[in-house]
Amino acid sequence: MSKALLDPDEPNPVRLEREAGSSVFFLTCDHAGRAFPRRLGTLGLPQSSTERHIAWDIGIGGVGRELSRLLDAAVILQTYSRLVVDCNRDPEVASSISEVSETTEIPGNQGLDETDRRLRVDAIFRPYHDAIATALDRRAAAGRACVLVALHSFTPVFKGVSRPWHVAVLFNRDARLAHPLAELLRAEGDLIVGENEPYRVSDLTDYTVPVHGERRGLPHVEIEIRQDLIANTDGQRSWSERLARLLPAAYAEFLRR
Ligand SMILES: [Zn+2]
């Protein structure tokens, strides 16, 4: 008999807040947390590594919760480090559980067998995505319009290369909301705005937007904010205020087009 990965007293992988909020927006933070299941320790990493961007999206949980408050929008946050299992990857792809992240080898992720992988997926990935699906089904059943906003942060320097962007708007098959949002961000005048850079949405590198946005036909956008801009609460507040202003404007533009 296989044991569950998480003991009952460990944190729930899913934190869903303001589910009954009045806003059309539904916010996700796949990489909000940096908890590790007790059974896995810190995957053999020193504590300092578990505080770096390889473990989580620095600052995004604070932005997600503050934006949720400002918009009166539902937000769902994932509690565990992406190094345990990446909740924005199809569990079938190799990078779902990375053996190396950027240039750091993850000792506890080497040579996992199918059972090890399934324990992580079943304990963390499934409940998180089931909670999103259930919440979106409920809204659809209630006849509510819904717009999916996937929130992430990115490191200013990756593999030694500096990145100029303050913020990036990412999409794949459907840019109906992403384009107007990118235009509005550029119109702010003080931002370098990436459009599908430094990342783009794809079925191999993403899960939340392809599955919950594209497949349901919901308007959606993935937003990446440079992590140093939202590392403290002042930055998180000012970025939340900016997005609380621009997202409804972008949605209004989407409805007009
Ligand atoms: Zn992320």
py3Dmol code that shows the C-alpha trace and the ligand (Angstrom):
import py3Dmol

protein = """\
ATOM      1  CA  MET A   1       0.000   0.000   0.000  1.00  0.00           C
ATOM      2  CA  SER A   2       1.505   3.331  -0.971  1.00  0.00           C
ATOM      3  CA  LYS A   3       1.516   6.130   1.553  1.00  0.00           C
ATOM      4  CA  ALA A   4       0.177   9.548   0.678  1.00  0.00           C
ATOM      5  CA  LEU A   5       2.885  12.168   0.286  1.00  0.00           C
ATOM      6  CA  LEU A   6       1.345  14.687   2.687  1.00  0.00           C
ATOM      7  CA  ASP A   7       0.384  14.050   6.287  1.00  0.00           C
ATOM      8  CA  PRO A   8      -2.969  15.481   7.414  1.00  0.00           C
ATOM      9  CA  ASP A   9      -1.245  18.199   9.458  1.00  0.00           C
ATOM     10  CA  GLU A  10       0.745  19.553   6.484  1.00  0.00           C
ATOM     11  CA  PRO A  11      -0.399  22.616   4.509  1.00  0.00           C
ATOM     12  CA  ASN A  12      -3.136  22.168   1.930  1.00  0.00           C
ATOM     13  CA  PRO A  13      -1.661  22.590  -1.572  1.00  0.00           C
ATOM     14  CA  VAL A  14      -4.668  24.666  -2.580  1.00  0.00           C
ATOM     15  CA  ARG A  15      -5.595  28.049  -1.224  1.00  0.00           C
ATOM     16  CA  LEU A  16      -8.738  29.429  -2.846  1.00  0.00           C
ATOM     17  CA  GLU A  17      -9.777  32.879  -1.680  1.00  0.00           C
ATOM     18  CA  ARG A  18     -12.711  35.124  -2.476  1.00  0.00           C
ATOM     19  CA  GLU A  19     -14.365  32.436  -4.577  1.00  0.00           C
ATOM     20  CA  ALA A  20     -17.674  34.289  -4.418  1.00  0.00           C
ATOM     21  CA  GLY A  21     -16.061  37.568  -5.485  1.00  0.00           C
ATOM     22  CA  SER A  22     -18.091  39.634  -7.934  1.00  0.00           C
ATOM     23  CA  SER A  23     -15.310  40.147 -10.509  1.00  0.00           C
ATOM     24  CA  VAL A  24     -15.241  38.500 -13.919  1.00  0.00           C
ATOM     25  CA  PHE A  25     -11.540  37.765 -13.325  1.00  0.00           C
ATOM     26  CA  PHE A  26     -10.271  34.463 -11.925  1.00  0.00           C
ATOM     27  CA  LEU A  27      -6.645  34.712 -10.791  1.00  0.00           C
ATOM     28  CA  THR A  28      -4.170  31.834 -10.543  1.00  0.00           C
ATOM     29  CA  CYS A  29      -0.751  31.698  -8.878  1.00  0.00           C
ATOM     30  CA  ASP A  30       0.679  28.265  -9.765  1.00  0.00           C
ATOM     31  CA  HIS A  31       4.050  29.071  -8.213  1.00  0.00           C
ATOM     32  CA  ALA A  32       2.985  31.088  -5.164  1.00  0.00           C
ATOM     33  CA  GLY A  33       4.447  28.794  -2.507  1.00  0.00           C
ATOM     34  CA  ARG A  34       7.734  27.309  -1.435  1.00  0.00           C
ATOM     35  CA  ALA A  35       6.658  24.687   1.084  1.00  0.00           C
ATOM     36  CA  PHE A  36       8.144  21.176   0.922  1.00  0.00           C
ATOM     37  CA  PRO A  37       6.385  18.005   2.015  1.00  0.00           C
ATOM     38  CA  ARG A  38       7.969  16.786   5.261  1.00  0.00           C
ATOM     39  CA  ARG A  39       8.699  13.414   3.693  1.00  0.00           C
ATOM     40  CA  LEU A  40      10.885  15.059   1.012  1.00  0.00           C
ATOM     41  CA  GLY A  41      12.871  17.437   3.215  1.00  0.00           C
ATOM     42  CA  THR A  42      14.167  20.218   0.969  1.00  0.00           C
ATOM     43  CA  LEU A  43      15.029  17.770  -1.836  1.00  0.00           C
ATOM     44  CA  GLY A  44      18.642  17.887  -0.665  1.00  0.00           C
ATOM     45  CA  LEU A  45      18.940  21.627  -1.279  1.00  0.00           C
ATOM     46  CA  PRO A  46      20.393  24.126   1.187  1.00  0.00           C
ATOM     47  CA  GLN A  47      17.820  26.486   2.722  1.00  0.00           C
ATOM     48  CA  SER A  48      19.212  29.386   0.639  1.00  0.00           C
ATOM     49  CA  SER A  49      18.256  27.617  -2.602  1.00  0.00           C
ATOM     50  CA  THR A  50      14.690  27.133  -1.412  1.00  0.00           C
ATOM     51  CA  GLU A  51      14.336  30.920  -1.182  1.00  0.00           C
ATOM     52  CA  ARG A  52      15.482  31.555  -4.764  1.00  0.00           C
ATOM     53  CA  HIS A  53      13.367  31.879  -7.884  1.00  0.00           C
ATOM     54  CA  ILE A  54      14.061  28.249  -8.781  1.00  0.00           C
ATOM     55  CA  ALA A  55      11.795  27.216  -5.899  1.00  0.00           C
ATOM     56  CA  TRP A  56       8.890  29.655  -6.423  1.00  0.00           C
ATOM     57  CA  ASP A  57       7.707  32.862  -8.095  1.00  0.00           C
ATOM     58  CA  ILE A  58       9.016  35.517  -5.711  1.00  0.00           C
ATOM     59  CA  GLY A  59       6.354  38.092  -4.823  1.00  0.00           C
ATOM     60  CA  ILE A  60       3.509  36.720  -6.914  1.00  0.00           C
ATOM     61  CA  GLY A  61       1.417  35.411  -4.028  1.00  0.00           C
ATOM     62  CA  GLY A  62       1.340  38.908  -2.530  1.00  0.00           C
ATOM     63  CA  VAL A  63       0.317  40.403  -5.870  1.00  0.00           C
ATOM     64  CA  GLY A  64      -2.357  37.736  -6.378  1.00  0.00           C
ATOM     65  CA  ARG A  65      -3.949  38.325  -2.973  1.00  0.00           C
ATOM     66  CA  GLU A  66      -3.832  42.117  -3.203  1.00  0.00           C
ATOM     67  CA  LEU A  67      -5.189  42.128  -6.761  1.00  0.00           C
ATOM     68  CA  SER A  68      -7.936  39.767  -5.608  1.00  0.00           C
ATOM     69  CA  ARG A  69      -8.865  42.239  -2.889  1.00  0.00           C
ATOM     70  CA  LEU A  70      -8.821  45.274  -5.198  1.00  0.00           C
ATOM     71  CA  LEU A  71     -10.898  43.593  -7.936  1.00  0.00           C
ATOM     72  CA  ASP A  72     -13.069  41.466  -5.619  1.00  0.00           C
ATOM     73  CA  ALA A  73     -11.839  38.531  -7.702  1.00  0.00           C
ATOM     74  CA  ALA A  74     -11.322  34.874  -6.848  1.00  0.00           C
ATOM     75  CA  VAL A  75      -7.681  33.856  -6.518  1.00  0.00           C
ATOM     76  CA  ILE A  76      -6.197  30.383  -6.237  1.00  0.00           C
ATOM     77  CA  LEU A  77      -2.682  29.925  -4.895  1.00  0.00           C
ATOM     78  CA  GLN A  78      -0.536  26.798  -4.864  1.00  0.00           C
ATOM     79  CA  THR A  79       1.392  26.253  -1.638  1.00  0.00           C
ATOM     80  CA  TYR A  80       4.297  23.924  -2.513  1.00  0.00           C
ATOM     81  CA  SER A  81       7.565  24.622  -4.286  1.00  0.00           C
ATOM     82  CA  ARG A  82       7.560  24.108  -8.036  1.00  0.00           C
ATOM     83  CA  LEU A  83      10.623  21.907  -7.479  1.00  0.00           C
ATOM     84  CA  VAL A  84       8.360  19.292  -5.843  1.00  0.00           C
ATOM     85  CA  VAL A  85       6.075  19.249  -8.871  1.00  0.00           C
ATOM     86  CA  ASP A  86       5.522  22.106 -11.288  1.00  0.00           C
ATOM     87  CA  CYS A  87       1.832  22.993 -11.308  1.00  0.00           C
ATOM     88  CA  ASN A  88       2.199  24.766 -14.645  1.00  0.00           C
ATOM     89  CA  ARG A  89       3.452  21.673 -16.508  1.00  0.00           C
ATOM     90  CA  ASP A  90       1.684  18.653 -17.862  1.00  0.00           C
ATOM     91  CA  PRO A  91       2.751  15.808 -15.509  1.00  0.00           C
ATOM     92  CA  GLU A  92       3.695  13.814 -18.603  1.00  0.00           C
ATOM     93  CA  VAL A  93       6.509  16.198 -19.617  1.00  0.00           C
ATOM     94  CA  ALA A  94       9.998  15.764 -18.153  1.00  0.00           C
ATOM     95  CA  SER A  95      10.168  19.292 -16.715  1.00  0.00           C
ATOM     96  CA  SER A  96       7.162  18.539 -14.479  1.00  0.00           C
ATOM     97  CA  ILE A  97       9.746  17.469 -11.887  1.00  0.00           C
ATOM     98  CA  SER A  98      13.084  19.014 -12.834  1.00  0.00           C
ATOM     99  CA  GLU A  99      16.382  17.268 -12.161  1.00  0.00           C
ATOM    100  CA  VAL A 100      18.147  20.583 -12.887  1.00  0.00           C
ATOM    101  CA  SER A 101      16.605  24.033 -12.478  1.00  0.00           C
ATOM    102  CA  GLU A 102      18.470  26.823 -14.294  1.00  0.00           C
ATOM    103  CA  THR A 103      21.972  25.574 -13.324  1.00  0.00           C
ATOM    104  CA  THR A 104      21.159  24.013  -9.940  1.00  0.00           C
ATOM    105  CA  GLU A 105      20.994  20.253  -9.660  1.00  0.00           C
ATOM    106  CA  ILE A 106      18.077  19.104  -7.487  1.00  0.00           C
ATOM    107  CA  PRO A 107      19.372  16.038  -5.582  1.00  0.00           C
ATOM    108  CA  GLY A 108      15.940  14.846  -4.442  1.00  0.00           C
ATOM    109  CA  ASN A 109      14.637  14.812  -8.022  1.00  0.00           C
ATOM    110  CA  GLN A 110      17.252  12.500  -9.512  1.00  0.00           C
ATOM    111  CA  GLY A 111      16.159   9.171 -10.922  1.00  0.00           C
ATOM    112  CA  LEU A 112      12.576   9.160  -9.620  1.00  0.00           C
ATOM    113  CA  ASP A 113      10.432   6.188 -10.506  1.00  0.00           C
ATOM    114  CA  GLU A 114       6.800   6.255 -11.595  1.00  0.00           C
ATOM    115  CA  THR A 115       5.533   5.786  -8.027  1.00  0.00           C
ATOM    116  CA  ASP A 116       7.591   8.727  -6.693  1.00  0.00           C
ATOM    117  CA  ARG A 117       6.269  10.955  -9.456  1.00  0.00           C
ATOM    118  CA  ARG A 118       2.680   9.851  -9.045  1.00  0.00           C
ATOM    119  CA  LEU A 119       2.748  10.568  -5.287  1.00  0.00           C
ATOM    120  CA  ARG A 120       3.690  14.179  -5.969  1.00  0.00           C
ATOM    121  CA  VAL A 121       1.209  14.626  -8.792  1.00  0.00           C
ATOM    122  CA  ASP A 122      -1.634  13.093  -6.767  1.00  0.00           C
ATOM    123  CA  ALA A 123      -0.856  15.070  -3.604  1.00  0.00           C
ATOM    124  CA  ILE A 124      -0.296  18.510  -5.135  1.00  0.00           C
ATOM    125  CA  PHE A 125      -0.881  18.889  -8.854  1.00  0.00           C
ATOM    126  CA  ARG A 126      -4.248  17.079  -9.033  1.00  0.00           C
ATOM    127  CA  PRO A 127      -5.993  18.778  -6.105  1.00  0.00           C
ATOM    128  CA  TYR A 128      -4.825  22.174  -7.339  1.00  0.00           C
ATOM    129  CA  HIS A 129      -6.063  21.730 -10.892  1.00  0.00           C
ATOM    130  CA  ASP A 130      -9.217  19.934  -9.745  1.00  0.00           C
ATOM    131  CA  ALA A 131      -9.985  22.959  -7.560  1.00  0.00           C
ATOM    132  CA  ILE A 132      -9.558  25.303 -10.536  1.00  0.00           C
ATOM    133  CA  ALA A 133     -11.747  23.096 -12.739  1.00  0.00           C
ATOM    134  CA  THR A 134     -14.451  22.867 -10.075  1.00  0.00           C
ATOM    135  CA  ALA A 135     -14.474  26.617  -9.502  1.00  0.00           C
ATOM    136  CA  LEU A 136     -14.659  27.341 -13.241  1.00  0.00           C
ATOM    137  CA  ASP A 137     -17.406  24.720 -13.734  1.00  0.00           C
ATOM    138  CA  ARG A 138     -19.394  26.352 -10.953  1.00  0.00           C
ATOM    139  CA  ARG A 139     -19.114  29.756 -12.571  1.00  0.00           C
ATOM    140  CA  ALA A 140     -20.100  28.365 -15.971  1.00  0.00           C
ATOM    141  CA  ALA A 141     -23.118  26.611 -14.413  1.00  0.00           C
ATOM    142  CA  ALA A 142     -24.142  29.923 -12.842  1.00  0.00           C
ATOM    143  CA  GLY A 143     -23.897  31.581 -16.267  1.00  0.00           C
ATOM    144  CA  ARG A 144     -21.122  33.906 -15.125  1.00  0.00           C
ATOM    145  CA  ALA A 145     -18.618  35.339 -17.590  1.00  0.00           C
ATOM    146  CA  CYS A 146     -15.098  34.420 -16.605  1.00  0.00           C
ATOM    147  CA  VAL A 147     -11.630  35.659 -17.542  1.00  0.00           C
ATOM    148  CA  LEU A 148      -8.580  33.625 -16.543  1.00  0.00           C
ATOM    149  CA  VAL A 149      -5.481  35.551 -15.456  1.00  0.00           C
ATOM    150  CA  ALA A 150      -2.406  33.415 -14.759  1.00  0.00           C
ATOM    151  CA  LEU A 151       0.108  35.330 -12.622  1.00  0.00           C
ATOM    152  CA  HIS A 152       3.850  34.589 -12.513  1.00  0.00           C
ATOM    153  CA  SER A 153       7.155  36.310 -11.798  1.00  0.00           C
ATOM    154  CA  PHE A 154      10.503  35.882 -13.528  1.00  0.00           C
ATOM    155  CA  THR A 155      14.121  36.289 -12.532  1.00  0.00           C
ATOM    156  CA  PRO A 156      15.950  39.409 -13.808  1.00  0.00           C
ATOM    157  CA  VAL A 157      19.037  37.357 -14.719  1.00  0.00           C
ATOM    158  CA  PHE A 158      18.760  33.868 -16.200  1.00  0.00           C
ATOM    159  CA  LYS A 159      21.868  31.773 -16.877  1.00  0.00           C
ATOM    160  CA  GLY A 160      23.953  34.948 -16.709  1.00  0.00           C
ATOM    161  CA  VAL A 161      21.827  36.929 -19.178  1.00  0.00           C
ATOM    162  CA  SER A 162      20.054  40.106 -17.979  1.00  0.00           C
ATOM    163  CA  ARG A 163      16.487  40.657 -19.035  1.00  0.00           C
ATOM    164  CA  PRO A 164      15.289  44.158 -19.864  1.00  0.00           C
ATOM    165  CA  TRP A 165      11.544  43.688 -19.425  1.00  0.00           C
ATOM    166  CA  HIS A 166       9.596  44.883 -16.384  1.00  0.00           C
ATOM    167  CA  VAL A 167       6.572  42.827 -17.298  1.00  0.00           C
ATOM    168  CA  ALA A 168       5.555  40.372 -19.981  1.00  0.00           C
ATOM    169  CA  VAL A 169       2.261  39.327 -21.511  1.00  0.00           C
ATOM    170  CA  LEU A 170       2.196  35.735 -22.740  1.00  0.00           C
ATOM    171  CA  PHE A 171      -0.244  33.767 -24.864  1.00  0.00           C
ATOM    172  CA  ASN A 172      -0.389  31.010 -27.446  1.00  0.00           C
ATOM    173  CA  ARG A 173      -3.527  30.315 -29.497  1.00  0.00           C
ATOM    174  CA  ASP A 174      -5.656  33.176 -28.242  1.00  0.00           C
ATOM    175  CA  ALA A 175      -4.347  36.731 -27.920  1.00  0.00           C
ATOM    176  CA  ARG A 176      -7.734  38.457 -27.635  1.00  0.00           C
ATOM    177  CA  LEU A 177      -7.050  39.730 -24.129  1.00  0.00           C
ATOM    178  CA  ALA A 178      -3.252  39.672 -24.229  1.00  0.00           C
ATOM    179  CA  HIS A 179      -2.947  42.204 -27.056  1.00  0.00           C
ATOM    180  CA  PRO A 180      -5.043  44.961 -25.509  1.00  0.00           C
ATOM    181  CA  LEU A 181      -3.343  44.410 -22.150  1.00  0.00           C
ATOM    182  CA  ALA A 182       0.120  44.685 -23.728  1.00  0.00           C
ATOM    183  CA  GLU A 183      -0.943  47.921 -25.454  1.00  0.00           C
ATOM    184  CA  LEU A 184      -2.200  49.372 -22.183  1.00  0.00           C
ATOM    185  CA  LEU A 185       0.970  48.391 -20.334  1.00  0.00           C
ATOM    186  CA  ARG A 186       3.081  50.076 -23.022  1.00  0.00           C
ATOM    187  CA  ALA A 187       0.909  53.176 -22.832  1.00  0.00           C
ATOM    188  CA  GLU A 188       1.870  53.525 -19.158  1.00  0.00           C
ATOM    189  CA  GLY A 189       5.110  55.000 -20.486  1.00  0.00           C
ATOM    190  CA  ASP A 190       7.460  53.750 -17.762  1.00  0.00           C
ATOM    191  CA  LEU A 191       7.605  50.053 -18.657  1.00  0.00           C
ATOM    192  CA  ILE A 192       9.497  47.756 -20.974  1.00  0.00           C
ATOM    193  CA  VAL A 193       6.833  45.253 -21.947  1.00  0.00           C
ATOM    194  CA  GLY A 194       7.625  41.812 -23.337  1.00  0.00           C
ATOM    195  CA  GLU A 195       5.122  40.108 -25.565  1.00  0.00           C
ATOM    196  CA  ASN A 196       5.782  36.370 -25.562  1.00  0.00           C
ATOM    197  CA  GLU A 197       9.250  36.995 -24.181  1.00  0.00           C
ATOM    198  CA  PRO A 198      11.196  35.965 -22.171  1.00  0.00           C
ATOM    199  CA  TYR A 199       8.686  33.093 -22.295  1.00  0.00           C
ATOM    200  CA  ARG A 200       5.696  32.138 -24.378  1.00  0.00           C
ATOM    201  CA  VAL A 201       2.781  29.888 -23.591  1.00  0.00           C
ATOM    202  CA  SER A 202       2.966  26.393 -25.068  1.00  0.00           C
ATOM    203  CA  ASP A 203       1.511  22.987 -24.300  1.00  0.00           C
ATOM    204  CA  LEU A 204       4.926  21.759 -23.167  1.00  0.00           C
ATOM    205  CA  THR A 205       5.868  24.683 -20.934  1.00  0.00           C
ATOM    206  CA  ASP A 206       2.440  25.530 -19.527  1.00  0.00           C
ATOM    207  CA  TYR A 207      -0.652  23.838 -18.213  1.00  0.00           C
ATOM    208  CA  THR A 208      -2.988  26.375 -16.596  1.00  0.00           C
ATOM    209  CA  VAL A 209      -3.611  28.551 -19.666  1.00  0.00           C
ATOM    210  CA  PRO A 210      -3.826  25.720 -22.247  1.00  0.00           C
ATOM    211  CA  VAL A 211      -6.110  23.565 -20.113  1.00  0.00           C
ATOM    212  CA  HIS A 212      -8.291  25.996 -18.182  1.00  0.00           C
ATOM    213  CA  GLY A 213      -8.189  28.946 -20.594  1.00  0.00           C
ATOM    214  CA  GLU A 214      -7.815  27.707 -24.159  1.00  0.00           C
ATOM    215  CA  ARG A 215      -9.790  24.467 -23.869  1.00  0.00           C
ATOM    216  CA  ARG A 216     -12.703  26.192 -22.198  1.00  0.00           C
ATOM    217  CA  GLY A 217     -12.590  29.049 -24.677  1.00  0.00           C
ATOM    218  CA  LEU A 218     -12.263  31.557 -21.830  1.00  0.00           C
ATOM    219  CA  PRO A 219     -10.578  34.878 -22.508  1.00  0.00           C
ATOM    220  CA  HIS A 220      -7.231  34.670 -20.745  1.00  0.00           C
ATOM    221  CA  VAL A 221      -3.761  36.060 -20.363  1.00  0.00           C
ATOM    222  CA  GLU A 222      -0.564  34.997 -18.633  1.00  0.00           C
ATOM    223  CA  ILE A 223       1.284  37.841 -16.934  1.00  0.00           C
ATOM    224  CA  GLU A 224       4.928  37.675 -15.831  1.00  0.00           C
ATOM    225  CA  ILE A 225       6.298  40.421 -13.550  1.00  0.00           C
ATOM    226  CA  ARG A 226      10.013  40.776 -12.924  1.00  0.00           C
ATOM    227  CA  GLN A 227      10.499  39.477  -9.407  1.00  0.00           C
ATOM    228  CA  ASP A 228      12.677  42.301  -8.047  1.00  0.00           C
ATOM    229  CA  LEU A 229       9.784  44.730  -8.688  1.00  0.00           C
ATOM    230  CA  ILE A 230       7.452  42.761  -6.393  1.00  0.00           C
ATOM    231  CA  ALA A 231       9.864  41.401  -3.805  1.00  0.00           C
ATOM    232  CA  ASN A 232       8.453  43.642  -1.059  1.00  0.00           C
ATOM    233  CA  THR A 233       4.933  44.683  -0.078  1.00  0.00           C
ATOM    234  CA  ASP A 234       5.271  48.196  -1.556  1.00  0.00           C
ATOM    235  CA  GLY A 235       6.092  46.731  -4.953  1.00  0.00           C
ATOM    236  CA  GLN A 236       3.335  44.167  -4.659  1.00  0.00           C
ATOM    237  CA  ARG A 237       0.842  46.902  -3.791  1.00  0.00           C
ATOM    238  CA  SER A 238       1.808  49.194  -6.655  1.00  0.00           C
ATOM    239  CA  TRP A 239       1.746  46.380  -9.227  1.00  0.00           C
ATOM    240  CA  SER A 240      -1.611  45.195  -7.916  1.00  0.00           C
ATOM    241  CA  GLU A 241      -3.005  48.704  -8.221  1.00  0.00           C
ATOM    242  CA  ARG A 242      -1.688  48.981 -11.759  1.00  0.00           C
ATOM    243  CA  LEU A 243      -3.172  45.659 -12.819  1.00  0.00           C
ATOM    244  CA  ALA A 244      -6.461  46.401 -11.046  1.00  0.00           C
ATOM    245  CA  ARG A 245      -6.676  49.472 -13.292  1.00  0.00           C
ATOM    246  CA  LEU A 246      -5.455  47.895 -16.556  1.00  0.00           C
ATOM    247  CA  LEU A 247      -7.079  44.447 -16.535  1.00  0.00           C
ATOM    248  CA  PRO A 248     -10.666  45.785 -16.546  1.00  0.00           C
ATOM    249  CA  ALA A 249      -9.654  48.277 -19.273  1.00  0.00           C
ATOM    250  CA  ALA A 250      -8.141  45.466 -21.360  1.00  0.00           C
ATOM    251  CA  TYR A 251     -11.287  43.379 -20.882  1.00  0.00           C
ATOM    252  CA  ALA A 252     -13.447  46.304 -21.974  1.00  0.00           C
ATOM    253  CA  GLU A 253     -11.303  46.611 -25.096  1.00  0.00           C
ATOM    254  CA  PHE A 254     -11.625  42.840 -25.674  1.00  0.00           C
ATOM    255  CA  LEU A 255     -15.423  43.182 -25.534  1.00  0.00           C
ATOM    256  CA  ARG A 256     -15.350  46.070 -28.015  1.00  0.00           C
ATOM    257  CA  ARG A 257     -13.232  44.250 -30.627  1.00  0.00           C
TER     258      ARG A 257
END
"""
ligand_1 = """\
1
ZN
Zn 5.636 30.906 -12.487
"""
view = py3Dmol.view(width=600, height=400)
view.addModel(protein, "pdb")
view.setStyle({"model": 0}, {"cartoon": {"style": "trace"}})
view.addModel(ligand_1, "xyz")
view.setStyle({"model": 1}, {"stick": {}})
view.zoomTo()
view.show()
